[in-house]
Amino acid sequence: MLGATPRQWSDWRWQLRSRITSPDELSRYLFLSSRARRGMERAVRLFPMAVTPYALALIDPENARCPLRRQMIPSERELKDRLGMMDPLDETLHSPVPDCIHLYPDRVALCVSRNCAMYCRFCFRKRRTHENVPADAFEQALAYIEKTPRIRDVLVTGGDPLMLPDRVLLDRLARLHRIPHVQILRVGTRTPAMLPMRITPALVRGLKRLQPIYVNVQFNHPRELTAESKKALAMLADAGIPLGNQSVLLKGVNDTLAVMRRLVHELLENRVRPYYLFHPHLVEGTEHFRPPIEVGLKIMEGLEGYTSGLASPQYAIDTPHGKVPLTRQRIIRRTDSEVVVRTYDGHVWHEANPRKT
């Protein structure tokens, strides 16, 4: 594709250099109606477009409703949103220094990049593509973490941190790792799904030296689990790096039980634990992605009891005050001697539960 040699195709830097960034370029590979093209041109003025050749090759060109196309390709529907906000989680408000979000008492999210291999159209940090970040933002964040001993857990995120060169990324992770009170590092990345060739032996060796380190990936649809992505996941898992998946529930992409069940099963087969299923954030331009919360609850009910707990992510909504699990009430009533609950298949169970011992 795009006239690439096999060597170029497997080079993540070539993939980044060759990203499709405009409707004009895209029209060479996908049929676009005049109306769709006009809508895209307006949409990319608000939120840039970037699609790697690898990601573009995943799209079904014959299907206008392809779930991967829906995630990657701009649409005029992004211009029609009654509720969306630039910063729906008030991350700027919770940033004591630039790029360091301190919401929970013992952990921070540290944004080390504004770039991604592919710009998801539903991204809740799309504002970062327009932000001016100080050149010394990482140094400020590092100093803040060093002087705040209650911080024991650092999530390194972005953008996508794996857009940094190995030397820069591993140096920053190592400096965080050396802080005595930082017990755990986590890395959030979409590259195993959208740019799997970024997971190289050299990168994996560098990450392995920083244990305990966890990598959270994002796969939203089973079709994203290709031979290339499975190889990338296997390289990380073989190095002893625990993998978790954070999906986003997206209308027209994965908002059915059949799709979600297949996704979580295939993730587990590839040693990735389904971690979160996030309801879409109230970010501007994403109303067409948001299903009713009832849809997510029904999907979770369909997973519970019909697949292992290991395959069931936690359905949650993210708020400016933290994540909130979304579940149906299973406790029917409580008395002085018992709690009455409803099982996954509708049976009522009376569990002895004396209030006093």
N, C-alpha and C positions, 0 to 999 in steps of 0.2 A: 504494500500500500504506500502511496505517496512516493513511489520509486525507491523505497528503502531497500538496502541490502540486508541480509539476515544480521550482520554485525551491527549495522546502524539500528535496526529495529530493537535489538536487545540492549542498546546503550541508552540508559535513562537520560543522559544529557542531550542526546540527539532527539529523544522524544520531547523534551522540554523546548528545545530550539525549534521544533517542527509543530508546535501547538497551533491549532486553528483558533483564531482570535477575532474573526469578523464574519458576518453573514455572507459577505462576498466569497471568502475562502470556503465557507461551509457549503455554499451552493455548488461547488465543484464535485462534492461527494454525496450530498443528499438533495433530493428534489424539494424545492421550497416554492410554495405559491407566492404570488406577488404580495398578497395580504400578509402571509406569514413572514415574509422577508421584511416588510415595512415594520411590522410589530417587533421583530427581533432588533432592528436598527434602533428603535426607540428604547427597547429594554436594555441594550448593552450600554446606553448612555448613563443609565442608573447603576448598573452592576456589570462589570466587564465579563467577557466571555473568554474561556480558555479550555480547550479540549485536546488532550494528547491524541496522537494517531492511534495508539493502543486502545484508548477509551472509545474513540470514534468507531473503531472496527467492531466493537461490541454491539453497536446499534443495528437493529433490523431495518434496513432502508426501505423495505416494503410495508412497514407497519408504522403509521403515523402515531399510534398509541403505544409504541414500544416503551416499556418501563425504564429502560436506560436512556432513551432519547428524552424522556420527560425530565429526568434528573439533570441532564447535561446541556440541553439546547434552550436558548432564550425563547420567550414567548410573550406575546402582547398581553397575556393574562397577568403578567407581573406588574402591569400598570394599573390593575384594578384590585385594590386592597383597601378595605374599610377599617381594618384594625391594626395593620402592621406598624411596627416601630423600628427605628434605626438600631436601638440598643435595648432589646426587650428584657434583658436580664440586669439592666443597670450596671453593667460591668465597669463602665468608666467611673461610676460613683464608688464602686468597691475596689478601686485601684489606688493604693496609697502612693505608689510610684508607677510610672508608665509601664504597661504590659504585664503587670503583676496583679492578679485579681485575688483579693483576700476576702472571701465570703465566709468560709467555715473556719472555726477557731484554729484547727491544727493543720491546715493545708492550704496551698495556694495553687492557682493555675498560672503558669508562666508562659506567655506568648513570645516565642522566639522568631517567628516568621510571619510575614503578611501574605506569602504566596502559597499556592496549592498547585498540584499537577493539573487538576481539573477543578474548575469553579462550579460547585454544586449550586443549582439555582435556588435551593431552599436554605442556604447557609445562614446561620444566625449571626455570624460575624462578618457578613459581607461589607459592613461599614469599614473594615480594616483595609480594604483595597484603596480607600481614599484618605486614610489617616496619615498624618505626618508624625512619625515616631522619632524621638531623639536618638542620635547616633549612640549615645551611651545608655540606652534603655536597659540592656542586659546588666551592665555594671551597677546601675541603680537598683535593679531588682535583686541582684546577688547580695548587695550590701544590706538591703532590707531583710532578706531571708537570714543572713548571717546574724543580724542583731535582734532577731525575733525567735527566741528559743522554743516557743510553743509550736512552731512550724516543723512538723515531722514528715510531711508527705508533699512532694512537689510533682504536679502534673505539667509536663512540658508539652505545649500545644502551639497553636498558631491562629490562622494559616496552618501550614503543615511543617513541623520541625524538620522533616526529612528532605525538605527543599534546600536545607543548608548543606554545604560540602561536608564530607566525613570529618575533615580536620576541625572545622568550626563546631559542628554538632557535638562530636565526642569530647572536645575540649570543654565546652560549656557543661555538658553532662558530668564530666569528671570534676569540675570545680564545684558543682552542686553536691556531688557524691562525697566530697571531702569535708563538707560542713558537718560537724559532729552530731548535731541534733536532727539532721535530715536522714531519716531511716529508710525511706522508700522513694524511688523515682518511678514515675509513670510517663510514658510517651504516647500521645494520641496521634494517629496517622491514618490517612486514607490511601496511602501509596500501594499497599498490597492489593487493593481492589482496582485502582486507576492507573498505577504505574509500578507494577510488580517487579520490573527489572531494577528498581531502585534498591531492592533488598539484595545487596551483594555480599559475598563472603567476607570482605574486609569490614563492611559495616556491622555484620553480625558478630564478628570477632570482637570488635570494639564495644558493642553493647554487652556482650557476655562478660566482659571484664568489670562491668559496673553493677553486678548483682548486689542486692535484690532490685531488679528492674522489671517492670511490667509494660507490655505494649498493648494498647487498646486500638483495635482497627474498626473500620466501618464498612460493612457489607449490607446493602439494603435489599438485594434481590439475588436469587440463586444463580442467575446468569452471570453475575459478577465473579463467581467462583470458577475461573477458568483453569486450564492446566498451568498457566504461568503464575496465577495468583496462588494456587495450591502449592506450587514449588516454593514461592516466597514464604508462605506460612510455615511450610515444613522446615525451611532453613532456620527460622526463628525458634520454632518449637524444639528442633533437634539441639539447639544451643541451650536449652533449658529455660527459655524465656517464656513465662506464662502469657497467654494471649486471651484477651476478652474482646467481645464485639459489642459495639453500640450502634444499633440501627435506629433509623428515624421512620416512624409510621407515616407513609406518604400515600395520599389518595391517588389511585391509578397506577401505583407502583407495587406496593406490598400490603395493601389493606384488605387482604383476604386470608382466611385460615389456611387454605391450601398452599399459598405462596409462603407464608410465614413458617408453616410447619416444615416445608421442604428446606427453607433457608436454615433454620436452627439445626435440623438434622445434619445437613451437609457441613455446617460450621463445626459441629462436634466431631464429625468424621475427620475433619482436618485439624483437630486438637485446639479449636477455638471455643471458648465458653461464651454462649450468649449471655450478655451482662445486662445491658439496658435496651429497652424499646422506648424511645422517646416520642411523646406526642410532639408534633411540630411546634416550634417556637412562633411567637407572634411577631415575626420579623417582616418588615415591609416587602411587598411583592410576592408573598407566598400563600395568599388565601386559597388559591386553587389546589394547594397541596394538603390542606387541613381537613381530614375526615372528622366526623363527630367523635367525641371521646367514647361513646357507646360502641363504636366499631372496634376500638382497641380492647375494650373490656370483653367483648364477645370473642375476639381472637385469643385473649389470654384464657378465657374459660374453655375454649376449644383445645388449648394446649395442655391445660392442667388435667392430670389424670390420664390423658391420652398419649402423653409422651413423658419421658423422665423429667424430674425436677432439674436435672443438669442441663436440659435443653430449653428451659423456660426462663426468658429474661425477665427483668423487673420492668413493668410498664410504669412510666413516670412522666410527670410534667415538670419542667424546669421553671422556676420562678426567681424573681430577684432576691428571694429569701431562702433559696435552696431547692433541692429536688424533693418532690412529693410523690410517693408511690400511689398509683391509682389501682384500687381493688374494689370489688363488690364486698359488702358486709357479709361475712360468713357466720358471725355470731348472731344467733336468733334471740337468745336471752340468757341472762345470768341470774342465778338465785344464790341463796346462802350455801347450797350444797352441790350445785352443778352448773355447768355451762352447756348450752344447747347449740349445736353447730349444724351447718348444712354442708355435706360433702360435695365433691366435684360433680357427682352424678345425681344430685338432688336428694339423697337420703338424709334423714335427720338423725343426729347422734347425740346422746346424752352422756357427757363426760363428768365423772365425779370431780368436784372442785370445791371442797370445803373452804370457807373463807378463813377459818381459824384452825390451827393445829393443836 
